[in-house]
Amino acid sequence: MITSRSRTSANICKRQRQRKFIDAASTGKNVPLSKVDWLERWCSLPFEDETILKKIYELQVRDDDVYVITFPKSGTTWIQEAAWLLCNNLDFDRANRDILIPKRSVFLDYSGLYSSAPGNSVEQAEEAKSPRVLKTHLPAHLIPNEIWKKKAKIIYCARNPKDTAISYFHFLRGLGTWVGDQIDDFVEDIINNDIMYSPYWEHLMEFWQMRHEENIFFTTYEAMKRNLRKVLIELNHFLEKPKLSDKDLEKLEEHLSFKKMKGSPSTNLTFSVRNGHGSPHIRSDFEYMRRGIVGAFKDELSHKTLSTLDKWTADNLKIYDVTLEDIFGAV
């Protein structure tokens, strides 16, 4: 069961172009986490069509489905492309020919966020041929509920909060859905859950705590940057695919390099988003992919903002008795 309530704040009114925001929750039925009051675990969403949220929750899950789940701007396209190739016998020809979203992998949430965009993302998912690799940014208790009953495979990719904040700032500002020029204002909004898909920490830590479940593969952007081959081998094993040869791995690494993906219109959706996105305020300088590095915060955030994010991180990780390095390694 999905429940929602209206959400507003001074900053949402000021910086979200008057988009209608809701808080959404569910009973969290079948999610393998105890001691969580799911009906109080609210997620901030600017869903223009709330019926999409219900349809996602009630989506019929197939046994061979794979769900790529991330907080936005956490390496989603990178891990999504890797998953699609591994699930589709390394079909590089099609990967280079057909755009990732929605031709090869559907973004379930899309029609809820932008009702004026063409097509219906849930219907596209329902019509997609198996094996489906479906993407969502929704938290654990709002994804298709049958995932938890059928133990469908989930790939979760996380990214350190400081780089996530920077990438998300540039992304939403470029889309024109967040109005502002100051990263400090954006950080304030993400900390106060005034940005879509917030709260960040609950989103991430739900899957961190479930990382040992047999149907969950948990990785990080940082791990992929440190040793992409290692992550690919582990992911391939998780997906129960034939062992990869050294030649296969070399081709995968080349295809999944940031330079190659940014230069390909099938994975870098800059042109596609600029010309077919549901946001009427998209900026001409919008970039779907930007720097693709670990540690962008070191030259993009002020000392004051870094201190604010560090305190926010420490306060949240204390709840779970883990450190940033436990999750991401040295950042």
ROBAMI-979021 format. One record per residue: residue in three letters; z negated, y negated, x of N, C-alpha, C in turn. Coordinates in steps of 0.05 Angstrom, whole numbers, plus 5000, padded with zeros to 4 digits. Atoms other than C-alpha are relative to their C-alpha. Layout:
ALAZYXZYXZYX ...
This chain:
MET500050245017500050005000500049755017 ILE499850264986502049315026498649794983 THR501250235014497948705009500649755016 SER499350254986499347975026498549774987 ARG501250255010496447285019501549775013 SER498850234989499146595030498549915025 ARG501350094975497846315100501149725006 THR499250274991497945595122498049895020 SER501850144982495045145175501549745007 ALA498850264993496244435200502450045019 ASN497949964980500444705258502450154989 ILE497849875013504545165215501749804985 CYS498650215015506244575170501549815019 LYS498850194981507844145231502250115016 ARG498249894980511644625275501750234991 GLN498449775009514745165232502149934980 ARG497950095018519844755194499550084970 GLN500849955027515944875130500750294991 ARG499549725008517545625131497550114986 LYS502249885015513346015082498850235017 PHE501449794985508246425121498250164982 ILE502049835014504247015094498450155021 ASP501549804986498747455121500550264986 ALA499549745012500448185110498250215012 ALA501749784991496148805115500750254983 SER499749765016495949515089497450175003 THR502349834998490950075080499950155026 GLY499949864974493150365147499750304997 LYS500249715006493451055115501550165021 ASN498849814980494851605167500249895028 VAL500050104973494551135227497650135015 PRO502249854987490551545278498149835017 LEU502150174987485451005295497749984980 SER502450015017478451045267498649735004 LYS501750244999473550475254501649745000 VAL498550245004478949975236500249934971 ASP499750085028478649585171502849884998 TRP497350084999486149555163500649784980 LEU499550215020485849125100499149725009 GLU500850254988482748585143501549955026 ARG498450034976487748675200502649864992 TRP497850155010492448115179502149945022 CYS497850064982499247995211501549764988 SER498650255009502547295206503050045000 LEU497149965002509647335181501349784983 PRO498550195016514746825157502150154983 PHE498049845015517947335111500949854975 GLU498950145022522546975064500450184976 ASP499749805021523547615024497850215005 GLU502249814996516947995018500750284991 THR499349735009520348584984501050165023 ILE499149854976523348765052497750145013 LEU502449884987516348885079499250264986 LYS500749765015514949385023502150225004 LYS497949804996521649725033499850125028 ILE500449894973520349795108497750205000 TYR502449835001513450095094500750274986 GLU499449765015516550595045502650145009 LEU497649884990522650765087499750305004 GLN500049714995524351505088500650055029 VAL499849954971523251745159501250285005 ARG498749754993527652285189498650125024 ASP501549854979525052815236500949915028 ASP498950074973529552575294500149705005 ASP500250304996528151825285498549945026 VAL501550124978525951415345499549714993 TYR500750285008522250755332499149855025 VAL500750184978522150215385498449774989 ILE501950205011516149765372498949835023 THR501150194980514149145411499049754986 PHE500450285007510948475403502449855011 PRO497650134992516847995408500049905029 LYS499550094973519647825477498350155021 SER501649834982516348415511501850225013 GLY498249804988522448775539501450174979 THR499049845023524949005470502850105005 THR497249924997532449005484500350195023 TRP499849834976531449325552499250294993 ILE500949735007527449925526501650114977 GLN498449915022531649955463502750115009 GLU497449914989538150025502499650275016 ALA500649754985534950555547499650234980 ALA500549795020532550945486502550094986 TRP497549935014539250905451501850185018 LEU498449844982542951175512498950285004 LEU501149744996538151745523500250174974 CYS499749855025538551935449502950064993 ASN497249985006546151895450501650105024 ASN498649864978548052325510501349815020 LEU499050194980548951725556502849914994 ASP497350095009554951465516500449715009 PHE499750274989556250875562502549864988 ASP497650125012563150765532499449854974 ARG500850135026560250625463498049785005 ALA502050214994554450235493501349755009 ASN498650234990559349775527501949884980 ARG498050095020563849715466498649884976 ASP501250085026559149645406497449855005 ILE502450174998553749115399497650174993 LEU502449835003546749405403498949974971 ILE501150055027544149065339502249864983 PRO501149775014545949255285501850255002 LYS498149785001551849715302498850265011 ARG501149754989547950205346497150044994 SER502949985005540650045331499249774981 VAL500650215020538049675269497349885005 PHE502550154999532649135272499049994971 LEU500949965027528749335209499149744987 ASP501350245011525248665199501949774993 TYR498250234998531348215204500449864973 SER499450135026532848105130497549884987 GLY502450135009525547945116499649735012 LEU500350254986525547395168502149794993 TYR497750195005532347095150501650114977 SER498849895024534347235079502949904997 SER497250115002540746815087501950145019 ALA498349864981543247265143501750214985 PRO498449815014548947735124498850295002 GLY500849725000547448455105497050034993 ASN502849935005540848805090499150205020 SER500849834977537249095149498850274992 VAL501249745009533449635110502350184990 GLU497749845009539849865076501750105024 GLN498549924976543349875144498650235013 ALA501549784988537750315170500350264984 GLU499849775018538250775110502850135003 GLU497349904998545750845120500850095028 ALA499449934972545450945196500050305004 LYS499949714994547351625223497750075020 SER502049894981542252055259501350075026 PRO502850094998539352025309499849705000 ARG500450285002536951335290498049905021 VAL501950154983533750865341499649734986 LEU500650235017530450335298497949825014 LYS501850194987527049705323498449854979 THR501650185016521249325292497949875018 HIS502250144986516048815315497450024983 LEU502449985017511149005260497850175013 PRO502349854988504149255279499850284987 ALA500249725007501949975270499750064970 HIS500549945028499649935198502149894981 LEU497850115017505949575172502750145005 ILE497649854995511250035202500350214978 PRO499749795020514250585158497750205000 ASN502449845001508250975135500550305006 GLU499449724995511751645139500150075030 ILE500149954971512051565215497550155007 TRP502549884992504751755218499650274988 LYS500149735012505452345171501850205014 LYS498149834988511652625204499950015030 LYS500350024971509552435275502749945013 ALA497550094988516252105288499549865026 LYS500450104973517151875359500049695000 ILE500350294997514851165376500149935030 ILE500050114973516550785439498849724999 TYR501250265000511950195451500149885028 CYS499850144974513349685506498449744998 ALA501750245000508249145523500849835024 ARG499550194978508748535568497649825003 ASN502450164995503348115600500149744984 PRO500150225020501047545554501149745010 LYS499050264991502946965599503049995001 ASP497149995000510147175609501150024971 THR499249975028510547375536500049724986 ALA500250265013508246685514502349815009 ILE497850174990513446335558502750084988 SER497449905011519246775535500249954971 TYR500050045029517246725462500349704993 PHE499750295003516645965468502949925001 HIS497250074996523745895494501750124978 PHE498549865020526346395443499849864973 LEU500350125026523446085380500849715000 ARG499150284998524745375404503050004999 GLY497049995001532045575416501150064973 LEU499249945027532545875347499749774982 GLY500550235017529945225319498150064978 THR502049935021524745585277497249895007 TRP502550134991519045295319500849735011 VAL499350284993519244535327498049905020 GLY501850114979516344265391501350035027 ASP499049994973517644155464498050085020 GLN502249954981510944305495499050294999 ILE501049734999509044995518497050014993 ASP502850015006501744785511499550034969 ASP500349975030502744705435500650284991 PHE499349725007506045385432497750195006 VAL502349834992500245705469497749974980 GLU502050055020495445375420500750164974 ASP499249865024499445675362499850305002 ILE500249714997499746375391497150095000 ILE502949934999492246375404498849994972 ASN501150045027490946135332501550174979 ASN498549825018495746665303501949844981 ASP498150175016500446115278502950055007 ILE497349924992506546475308500550274987 MET499449755014510147045273499450245017 TYR500949754989507647745287497349995014 SER502750014989500947485313498150154980 PRO501250044973495647695331501250185021 TYR498849864978498447905398498150235009 TRP501849804988492248285423499650244982 GLU500349775018491148715362502550164999 HIS497449865000498548885360500250195024 LEU499749844976498449125432497850215002 MET502349824995491549445434499950234981 GLU499849775018492849875373501550225013 PHE498449794987498250245411498950085027 TRP501349924975494550225477497950214994 GLN502049815007488850595443501250274991 MET498749765010493751095414502050125020 ARG497949934980497851185478500050305007 HIS500149714993495651915486500850174976 GLU499049855022498152115417502750135008 GLU497649854991503752635424502649864993 ASN497550135009508852205387500349715010 ILE499950284990507551555425500549995030 PHE499450064971510651335491499349715005 PHE500950284995507050715517500949935028 THR499250104974510150315574499849705000 THR500250294998510349605599502549895014 TYR497950154986515549105621499650015030 GLU500750004971511949085688500550275013 ALA499549744990512349835697503050055004 MET497149974998519849815684501149845023 LYS499150174977520649255735499250135026 ARG500949874975516549635787501650245007 ASN498649744994520050305780501450094975 LEU498449945024525350355726500650304999 ARG499249715000527451055748497750174990 LYS502449855008520351325739499749994969 VAL500350045029519951035668502250154985 LEU497849865013526751315650499750305000 ILE500549714998524952015674497850084980 GLU502249945018518451995634500949974971 LEU499050045027521951715572501950224992 ASN498249795006527352235576498550264993 HIS501749765006522052785578498749974973 PHE501350065026518452465519501950054977 LEU497949965021524952475479501150284999 GLU499249724999525853205497503050045004 LYS497149984993532753105527500350155026 PRO499549854975536053505583499349835025 LYS500750144975533853335653502349835011 LEU498050184989537552745684500650065029 SER499249974972541452835748499749735014 ASP500250254984541052325804502349814993 LYS497750165007548052095785499549864973 ASP500650115026545851995712498049765003 LEU502150214996539751595735501149755013 GLU498750224986543951165781501749834980 LYS498450145020548750995723498249854980 LEU501950135018542850845677498849755012 GLU501250234986539550395728502049775002 GLU497950214997546050015739500449874972 HIS499550105027547349945664497749834990 LEU502450135010540149725651499049785018 SER500850234984539849205706500249754985 PHE500050255016538248515681502749855003 LYS497550134995544648235712502250124982 LYS498049875016548948755677499649964970 MET500650045028545448695610500449724991 LYS499650285007545547935610503049944999 GLY497250054999552947955626501650154978 SER498649845020554648435569499549904972 PRO500350105028555948175498498850224981 SER501149795017553648855471496950015002 THR503050014998546448745496498949715001 ASN500850295000546047985508501149884974 LEU499150095026546347745436500149704997 THR499950295002546647005453502249904982 PHE497750095016553646905424499750094971 SER500349895027552247355364498049844984 VAL502150145014545846995347500849714994 ARG499250285004548746295356502049984976 ASN497850025020554446465308499450154974 GLY500549855025551246925256497150024992 HIS502849995005543846795255499249864974 GLY500950125026539946625192498749735003 SER501350264997536746005223502149785000 PRO498050215001540545375205499549795022 HIS500850204980537144995262500350095029 ILE499749884973539245415322501249795019 ARG499250204980540144995385502550115015 SER497649924986546644995424499450125027 ASP500849894974542845185487498350254998 PHE501549755005539645805456500950225019 GLU499349774983539346395504498350244991 TYR501449755008537647105481498550125024 MET501249914976536247305553499849765020 ARG500450234984533446815603499750075030 ARG500549954971530246985671499650305006 GLY500449724996528147705663498350085024 ILE501649954977522647685715497150054991 VAL502949995004515247845721498849775016 GLY501350224986510947245738501349734995 ALA498850265006514946685705497849794996 PHE502250195006508146375687499249855026 LYS500950124976507046215760501349735006 ASP498750254996512145655760500749854974 GLU499350125025512645495686497549904984 LEU502450085015505445395663498249835018 SER501950184985500444855683497550165005 HIS502649874994493745035712498250004975 LYS501650015024490444815647500850224980 THR499049805019494845265604499450285010 LEU500749744988493845845652497150074995 SER502949965005486345755646499450074971 THR500449955029486745745570500950294994 LEU499149735005490846385569498250215013 ASP501749814986486346725620497450044984 LYS502549985015480146575578500550164974 TRP499249855025483646825514500350305006 THR499649734992485647455551497350145006 ALA502649884993478647585579498350054975 ASP501649975025475347475511501050234984 ASN499049785016479947975478499750265014 LEU500249744986479948505531497150105002 LYS502949924999472348495533499350174976 ILE500449855024472548765462500650305004 TYR499049734996476249385486499150125027 ASP501149904974472749445554502350105019 VAL497849944982479349445593500749745015 THR499150234985482448975644503049974998 LEU497150055001489348665647501450195019 GLU498849824981490749095708500150294990 ASP500049735012488949725669502650044984 ILE497749985018494749585622502649955015 PHE497550094988499949225665500250055030 GLY499950004971498149365737499649725011 ALA500350274988497948785786502349824990 VAL498050195011501448175754499949755017 
